[in-house]
Amino acid sequence: MPNIGPFELVIVLIIALVFLGPKRLPDIGRSLGSGMRQFKDGLSGQDAETPPETIPAEARAAEEPEPDVVAADTAEQASTSARP
């Protein structure tokens, strides 16, 4: 099996530039890269189009304090610090 060196890669890139042109070459490279990424993700079982799991409303409510409670705590702290 022959080895492909930097000289051969340069020749292939020059041929691609001549046939495809300077405007289409970046688009071809971008689509080739995304195709390879999708192939790799398909082999590993990952699905890039699956949205991340959303947090259930109950868990979100437990993490965030209610606005009234925060406002009451802030008002209470302000009144205690204002006393001489």
C-alpha positions in Angstrom: 0.0 0.0 0.0 1.6 3.3 -1.1 2.1 6.1 1.5 0.5 9.4 0.8 2.8 12.3 1.7 2.5 16.0 1.7 3.5 16.4 -2.0 0.6 14.1 -3.1 -1.8 16.0 -0.9 -0.8 19.3 -2.5 -1.3 17.8 -6.0 -4.8 16.6 -5.0 -5.7 20.1 -3.5 -4.5 21.9 -6.7 -6.6 19.5 -8.9 -9.6 20.1 -6.6 -9.1 23.9 -6.8 -8.9 23.8 -10.6 -12.0 21.7 -11.0 -14.2 23.2 -8.3 -13.0 26.8 -8.2 -12.1 29.0 -5.3 -15.8 29.8 -4.4 -17.1 26.3 -4.1 -14.1 24.7 -2.4 -14.9 25.9 1.1 -18.5 24.8 0.8 -17.3 21.3 -0.3 -14.9 21.1 2.6 -17.6 22.2 5.1 -20.1 19.6 3.8 -17.5 16.9 3.8 -16.6 17.7 7.4 -20.2 17.7 8.6 -20.8 14.4 6.7 -17.8 12.8 8.5 -19.1 14.1 11.8 -22.5 12.7 11.3 -21.0 9.3 10.2 -18.9 9.3 13.4 -21.9 10.2 15.6 -23.9 7.5 13.9 -21.3 4.8 14.6 -21.0 5.9 18.3 -24.7 6.0 18.8 -24.9 9.7 19.6 -27.7 11.7 18.1 -26.9 15.4 17.6 -30.5 16.4 16.7 -31.9 15.2 20.1 -32.6 18.2 22.2 -31.1 18.2 25.7 -33.4 17.0 28.4 -35.6 19.7 29.9 -35.8 20.1 33.7 -39.3 19.2 35.0 -41.3 22.0 36.5 -41.2 20.5 40.0 -37.4 20.3 40.0 -37.1 23.9 38.6 -39.5 25.2 41.4 -37.3 23.5 44.1 -34.2 25.1 42.7 -35.5 28.7 42.4 -37.0 30.5 45.4 -40.3 32.3 44.9 -40.0 36.0 44.1 -42.3 37.0 47.1 -40.1 35.2 49.6 -36.9 36.8 48.2 -38.5 40.3 48.3 -39.7 39.7 51.9 -36.2 38.5 53.0 -34.6 41.6 51.4 -37.1 44.0 53.0 -36.6 42.4 56.5 -32.8 42.6 56.2 -33.1 46.3 55.2 -35.3 47.1 58.1 -33.1 45.4 60.6 -29.9 47.1 59.4 -31.7 50.5 59.5 -32.4 50.2 63.3 -29.9 52.1 65.5 
